[in-house]
Amino acid sequence: MSREQILVDVVSLHAAEQAPALLDVRWALGDPHGHDHYREAHLPGAVFVDLDTELAAPAGPEGGRHPLPDVADLQAAARRWGLREGQPVVVYDNTGGLAAARAWWLLRWAGCESVRVLDGGFGAWAAAGYPTESGDHEPEPGDVTLSPGHLPTLATDDIPAFPGVLLDARAAERYRGEVEPVDPRAGHIPGAHNVPTAGNLGPDGRFLSTGALRERFAPYADAEIGVYCGSGVTAAHELVALAVAGIPATLYPGSWSAWSADPARPAATGELPGAAD
């Protein structure tokens, strides 16, 4: 996939002759007010998507904090959003794509072929002076048909025998085990390398150039790559960046929240991939 098939800039989106379906996925850990932010201002015609209830199944020890939703539930939600068969989709948030990437990955996993992330998100759109709307937008119901498994995933039981390299997309202090604000234990999966998602973006909140992303992931480019984070949300951001760099990778949806829920599973701490403590 080319960069243009994965990301869209605000100028190109504003100038598009045929408007895609727009999904506003404003969510951040510790901020439960995404829908309020959407109601205050959003891209014209955008529909709010609730990450916790529409892009994930209920949390549990086996699946982690954001398990993949049942595809029938996802299809029902997508039709509520107004998605139509074969219609291009653009997803955005206001946190550099960290939440929108979950929608990007999940819709592609479910068979939507044309899904892009708005590079720079709502902030870039507003900074460009383009119009916004307030309140809720309720589209006509869509007719999209979804099916699971169009992208690969890793289950928790796959991790010990995974033949490639695992990338941990969390912030460095969580990877090192210095802090753990939400999950059962601190640390990381033994052998995983820390490549925080924040490093995928430039100071302007947009993704780095294709060349810079290729350089960032060059140490792992020849290996089979699995990616995890805390709950399988921001790891999707890493998958966006890897896709832009032309490097295939697989999501571990359960991520650290599922792995760490079982005290029998090993954990490592410190800056290096390490062995189990």
N, C-alpha and C positions, 0 to 999 in steps of 0.2 A: 504494500500500500504506500502511496505517496503521502507526503506531508499534507497536501491539499485534500486528500481523502480522509484525513484524521482530524485536522484542525481547520478552522475558518477564522479569518480576522474580521473585525467589526466593519471595515470598509467594504469588504466583499459581501458580507451578509446584508448590509444596508442596501447595497446596489443590486442584490439578487432579483432577477426578473420574476422568478417563481419562489415565493416565500416557503421555506420548509416549516414543519411543525417545530415549535419552540418549547422546550421544557426547562423550567426554572427549578434547579435542584439546590437551593440554598440551605445548607446544613453545615454545622461545625460542631466538633466535640465540645460540650459545655455551653452551647448556644442553642436552646430549644425554640428560638423565635424565628426560624426560617420563613414560615408562612407570613408572619407579621412584616418581615423585611420585603417579601414579595408584594404584599398588599400596598405597602408604601410606594413602591415603584418597581416596574418590571418592563421588559421589552414588549412592545405592542403585540398582542396575540399570544403571549407566552402563558403556559399552564403551569401551576405549581405542582411539583412532585415531592411527596413526603418520603424521604429516604428510609426512615425507620419502619414505616408501615407498608410502603409500596415497592421499595427496592430491596426488601429483606423480609424473611420470615421471622417469627418470634424467636428471641434469643434463647439459648439453652447450652448446657455444658458441651454437648457433642458438636453442635454447629457453630458455637461462638456467639458473639454479640450481634452479628448481622449475617445469618445464614442466607443462602440463596433462596428466593421465594419459589413456591410452586409455580410452574409455568402457567397453569390455568389462572392463578391469582394475578400473575404479572400481565397476562393477556387481558384480563378484565380491567386492570388498572390502565393499561395502554389504550384500550378502547375508550375509557373515561377521559383520557387525555386528548382524545380525538385522532389518534394515529390511524392512518389509512394504509392499506396494503400498497407497498412499493413507494411510499412517501418518504422523502428525505427528512431527517431529523437533526436538529441542532440542540445540544444541551449546554447549559451554562450555570455558573454559580457566582459567588463573589469572593472566592478563596483560592484563586489560581487554578481552578479545575479540580481541586482535591475531592469534592463531592460529585461534581458533574461527571467525572471519569467513571464513577460507579455505574451511572446510567448508561454511559457510552459502552462500557464493557458488557453490562447485563443485557442490553438490547441486542448487541451483536451476538452474544452467547445464545440468545433466543431467536436469532435468525434475521434480524433487521440488517440489511446490507449497507445502507447509507446513513451512518450516524457520525456526526462530527462534534467536536468540542469547540466552543467559542473561545478563542485564545484571548486571555485577558478578562473574560467574563463580563459581568454587569458593569464593573468599574471602567473597563475600557470603552464600553458602549456609551456610558454617561459622560466620560471624559471627552469623547468625540463630539458631544453635543447632539446626539441623536435622540429622537423623541422616546418618551416612556409613558406607561399607563399606570394607574393605581387601581386598587380593588381586585376582585377575582374575575378571571376570564373563564367562562364555561363554554367549551366548544361543543359542536355536534358530535355525538358518539362516533367513534371510528369503527373500522372493520378489520384491523390488522389481525393476522393469524401468526401465533408464535409457537415455537417448539424448542425444546432444550438441546444443549450439547453441541452447538455450532462452534464453540471455542473450548479448548481443553481445560480441565481443572485437576487439582490435586486434592485428595482426601487426606485426613490426618494419618490414616494407616499407610498411606503411600510415602510419607515423609522419610521414615528411617531408611528405606531402600532407594530413595530418589538418586539417580545416577549422576545428576548434574550439580549445579550450584544454586543454593538458595540465597535470594536477596531479601534482606529485611529493610522495608521502606520507612520504618519509624524514625523519629528523632534519635540522635545519637545517645542522649542520656537515658532513654528508655531501653535502647538496645544494650547499653552497658549495664543496665540493671540498677542505675542510681535512683531512678524514680519509676513508679508504676501507678498512675492515677486511677485506673479502671479495671485492670485485669487481675486474676487471682495471685499471680506471682510476677516478680521482676526477672529480667534477663532476656535471653534469646535462645532460639533453637540451636543446639550445638552444630557448628560448621557453617552457619549462615553468615553472610557478609553484609555489613551495614552500608546501604546506599540511600540516604534519606531523600524523600520526595522533594523537600524544599530545594535541593540542588538541581532539580529539573527546570527551575524557573530563573529568569533574570530579575534584576531589580525592579523592572516594570510589571512584574507579575505575569509575564508571558513566557511560553516555553522557549528554552534556548534554541539556537539555530540547530539545524539538522547535524551539521558537522560537529558542533560542541557536544551534542547528545551522543553521537557516535564515539567521540573521544571519551566521554564520561563512562560509557559502558564497554569500552574496548577490552578491558581485562577479562570480561565474561563472555564476549561475543562468540567464542568458539565452543562454548559449553551449552548444554541444555539448561535452561533457566526456569526456576520457579520463584514466585514472588509472594511475600506475605507482609502484613503489617499488624495492626492491633486486631482488626475485625474484618479485613477484606474490603475495606472502602478505599483508603488512600493507596493501597497496593495497586489499585486500578490505575491510579495516576502514573505509577511507575511503568505500567503496561502501555499507557499512551506514549510516554517518552521513549520506551524501547521500540514501539511500533514506528514512531517517527524516525528513529535511528535505523530501522530496517532489521531489527533483531527480534525473532519470535520468543515468546515467553508464556508461561502458564501460571494462572492464579491459584493460590491456596486460599479458598474463601474463608475457612475457619480461622486461619491465621493464629496469632499468639493467644487470642482469647479462648480458642478451642484447645490448642496445644497445652497451655498452662493450667487448664481446668482439671487435668488429671495429675495429681502429685507424683505418680509413678513415671511420668515422662520426664526426661532429663532437661536441664536448663544450663546455660552457660552465662557468664557475666564478663564484663571487661571489654576492651576495645577490639580484641581479636576474636575470630570465629570460635576458637577454643573447643575444648572437650567439655563434657558434662561435669557440673560441680558434684 
